[in-house]
Amino acid sequence: MVSWDAYLYICCRRLMEFPIEKRKYGLSQSNLTTDYTGLLPKRVERVVKAENSAALQRIVREANESGQQISVAGLQHSQGGHTYYEDGVVLDMRTFNDVINIDEQAKTIRIEAGATWEDVQEEVLPYGLALKVAQSQSIFTIGGSLSVNAHGRDIRFGPMAGTVKELTLLTPTGEIKTVTRDNSASWMKYVLGGYGLFGVILDATLELTENDVYTIHTEELKTEDYESYFSNLLDNENTVMHYARVSVAPSSFLDEMYVIDYAETGNQDNETPLKGEQGVRLSKFALDIGRTGGILEDLFWETQKRYINSIDGNSITRNNAMRSESTFMEFTKPGKVEVLQEFFVPLNSYEEYIGDLKQLLPRDDKDDDFKIHNITLRYAAEDLTQV
Ligand SMILES: Cc1cc2nc3c(=O)[nH]c(=O)nc-3n(C[C@H](O)[C@H](O)[C@H](O)COP(=O)(O)OP(=O)(O)OC[C@H]3O[C@@H](n4cnc5c(N)ncnc54)[C@H](O)[C@@H]3O)c2cc1C
């Protein structure tokens, strides 16, 4: 008979052997170009690494003369294969990643569009500064994020567009333009959230804020209580960041949820280092169990709740709250794809929306081809500045 210790040892060994998958799709797939999902690859004419703005300007002008189409790639996390043109030119912006200037007094950073939020965080941390708005992961480029007008966990600042002071833009006709809120509001209005259709963002000047320290509050709720919970939270100015997860496990399907709030402590921090990826193997192992569905998805949900409960009362810096782990989510099973989709629902229709989902989605999708693995809720204030 195998002893408990031996059993535990075997489990730990198995976990250490558990592979950490890396994405396989992207610009380097011969001359087929696709995004993170690998859906709808396009045969492009060429992929050009952005070296400097003059070279990009030349490519845009030449393309105009020959009638060729251009698309722009950051880190290619946009999903659905809609970004690239058949026989077109793809501008790979990842090499365009220098920090141009940090103004500590004005709390701004000017940075090239192919840099990532990770790059920004590394630069601003020593000044005790942090981003106003970024996605919950820091893996995306500035250009790619501004072009979708991304939102994050902060419930006090609206989407990202509101934090942009200035842009340098390469227009579709090949001009390089400085775009500010004062002198050319119409460009700003289209470019931020414009999916690269209104020009190439070369660099952006972004507003920053303090690297505040927050206390984490977590709580389990019934989905029917969320609307009033969140309305109260919005009135409570002490809470600055928030997100929630709804159960997709069969035994609590769309009934249970948990919330995670970040409340001001009044303290700031420029010493706590930026956190790296932690517990990748364990999280990936747990997520893969959840992906199986059925009773194992119930187990995954219970494990998530336990973990979330265990972080109640912890402290975290703003920078670290904006750089959640992402490697554990990588999914590269041949013939299958995982897609993240966003739906914007007015707060006062949330309950009705969940009710409709209950009618539409199967409680247990274990044997279905189409499965739902996760529902995360965020708040994005309405953005009246963008088209
Ligand atoms: C795991 C995960 C978590 C996510 N979380 C969030 C979240 O919390 N909030 C949120 O809002 N979104 C979220 N997203 C979506 C994400 O914000 C977008 O997919 C974002 O565009 C990714 O940036 P990227 O650098 O990969 O952009 P890409 O996919 O490379 O590009 C996005 C779009 O911008 C255009 N573009 C890229 N660079 C430029 C440029 N320099 N100039 C002009 N146009 C350009 C591209 O042509 C494309 O249309 C998430 C996505 C994933 C996969």
The ligand as an SDF file (V2000), in Angstrom:
LIG
                    3D

 53 58  0  0  0  0  0  0  0  0999 V2000
   -5.7300   37.3270  -21.3320 C   0  0  0  0  0  0  0  0  0  0  0  0
   -6.3080   38.6230  -21.8360 C   0  0  0  0  0  0  0  0  0  0  0  0
   -6.7620   39.5570  -20.9070 C   0  0  0  0  0  0  0  0  0  0  0  0
   -7.3230   40.7480  -21.3560 C   0  0  0  0  0  0  0  0  0  0  0  0
   -7.7670   41.6370  -20.4330 N   0  0  0  0  0  0  0  0  0  0  0  0
   -8.3190   42.8040  -20.8450 C   0  0  0  0  0  0  0  0  0  0  0  0
   -8.7620   43.7780  -19.9090 C   0  0  0  0  0  0  0  0  0  0  0  0
   -8.6200   43.6240  -18.7060 O   0  0  0  0  0  0  0  0  0  0  0  0
   -9.3320   44.9190  -20.3980 N   0  0  0  0  0  0  0  0  0  0  0  0
   -9.4360   45.1520  -21.7400 C   0  0  0  0  0  0  0  0  0  0  0  0
   -9.9460   46.2190  -22.1230 O   0  0  0  0  0  0  0  0  0  0  0  0
   -8.9970   44.2620  -22.6280 N   0  0  0  0  0  0  0  0  0  0  0  0
   -8.4590   43.1050  -22.2180 C   0  0  0  0  0  0  0  0  0  0  0  0
   -7.9970   42.2190  -23.1560 N   0  0  0  0  0  0  0  0  0  0  0  0
   -8.0110   42.5870  -24.5710 C   0  0  0  0  0  0  0  0  0  0  0  0
   -6.7090   43.3840  -24.8800 C   0  0  0  0  0  0  0  0  0  0  0  0
   -6.7550   44.6140  -24.2040 O   0  0  0  0  0  0  0  0  0  0  0  0
   -6.6090   43.6990  -26.3740 C   0  0  0  0  0  0  0  0  0  0  0  0
   -6.5940   42.4990  -27.0700 O   0  0  0  0  0  0  0  0  0  0  0  0
   -5.3560   44.5420  -26.7040 C   0  0  0  0  0  0  0  0  0  0  0  0
   -5.5220   45.0850  -27.9600 O   0  0  0  0  0  0  0  0  0  0  0  0
   -4.1190   43.7020  -26.6800 C   0  0  0  0  0  0  0  0  0  0  0  0
   -2.9690   44.4790  -26.9910 O   0  0  0  0  0  0  0  0  0  0  0  0
   -1.9270   43.9550  -28.0860 P   0  0  0  0  0  0  0  0  0  0  0  0
   -0.6560   44.6760  -27.8790 O   0  0  0  0  0  0  0  0  0  0  0  0
   -1.8550   42.4680  -28.0470 O   0  0  0  0  0  0  0  0  0  0  0  0
   -2.6760   44.4660  -29.3900 O   0  0  0  0  0  0  0  0  0  0  0  0
   -2.8480   43.7890  -30.8520 P   0  0  0  0  0  0  0  0  0  0  0  0
   -3.7720   42.6290  -30.7460 O   0  0  0  0  0  0  0  0  0  0  0  0
   -1.5470   43.5500  -31.4790 O   0  0  0  0  0  0  0  0  0  0  0  0
   -3.5910   44.9770  -31.6060 O   0  0  0  0  0  0  0  0  0  0  0  0
   -4.8930   45.3690  -31.2350 C   0  0  0  0  0  0  0  0  0  0  0  0
   -5.4640   46.3280  -32.2670 C   0  0  0  0  0  0  0  0  0  0  0  0
   -4.7220   47.5370  -32.2430 O   0  0  0  0  0  0  0  0  0  0  0  0
   -4.0900   47.7920  -33.4980 C   0  0  0  0  0  0  0  0  0  0  0  0
   -2.7600   48.3170  -33.1840 N   0  0  0  0  0  0  0  0  0  0  0  0
   -1.7340   47.6850  -32.5390 C   0  0  0  0  0  0  0  0  0  0  0  0
   -0.6890   48.5220  -32.3830 N   0  0  0  0  0  0  0  0  0  0  0  0
   -1.0530   49.7050  -32.9350 C   0  0  0  0  0  0  0  0  0  0  0  0
   -0.4090   50.9710  -33.1160 C   0  0  0  0  0  0  0  0  0  0  0  0
    0.8490   51.1930  -32.6690 N   0  0  0  0  0  0  0  0  0  0  0  0
   -1.0700   51.9450  -33.7500 N   0  0  0  0  0  0  0  0  0  0  0  0
   -2.3300   51.7510  -34.2120 C   0  0  0  0  0  0  0  0  0  0  0  0
   -2.9830   50.5880  -34.0800 N   0  0  0  0  0  0  0  0  0  0  0  0
   -2.3720   49.5660  -33.4650 C   0  0  0  0  0  0  0  0  0  0  0  0
   -4.0730   46.4630  -34.2230 C   0  0  0  0  0  0  0  0  0  0  0  0
   -4.0930   46.6630  -35.6120 O   0  0  0  0  0  0  0  0  0  0  0  0
   -5.3550   45.7990  -33.7000 C   0  0  0  0  0  0  0  0  0  0  0  0
   -6.4710   46.2570  -34.4100 O   0  0  0  0  0  0  0  0  0  0  0  0
   -7.4390   41.0190  -22.7510 C   0  0  0  0  0  0  0  0  0  0  0  0
   -6.9640   40.0690  -23.6680 C   0  0  0  0  0  0  0  0  0  0  0  0
   -6.4080   38.8890  -23.2360 C   0  0  0  0  0  0  0  0  0  0  0  0
   -5.9120   37.9070  -24.2400 C   0  0  0  0  0  0  0  0  0  0  0  0
  1  2  1  0
  2  3  1  0
  2 52  2  0
  3  4  2  0
  4  5  1  0
  4 50  1  0
  5  6  2  0
  6  7  1  0
  6 13  1  0
  7  8  2  0
  7  9  1  0
  9 10  1  0
 10 11  2  0
 10 12  1  0
 12 13  2  0
 13 14  1  0
 14 15  1  0
 14 50  1  0
 15 16  1  0
 16 17  1  0
 16 18  1  0
 18 19  1  0
 18 20  1  0
 20 21  1  0
 20 22  1  0
 22 23  1  0
 23 24  1  0
 24 25  2  0
 24 26  1  0
 24 27  1  0
 27 28  1  0
 28 29  2  0
 28 30  1  0
 28 31  1  0
 31 32  1  0
 32 33  1  0
 33 34  1  0
 33 48  1  0
 34 35  1  0
 35 36  1  0
 35 46  1  0
 36 37  1  0
 36 45  1  0
 37 38  2  0
 38 39  1  0
 39 40  1  0
 39 45  2  0
 40 41  1  0
 40 42  2  0
 42 43  1  0
 43 44  2  0
 44 45  1  0
 46 47  1  0
 46 48  1  0
 48 49  1  0
 50 51  2  0
 51 52  1  0
 52 53  1  0
M  END
$$$$
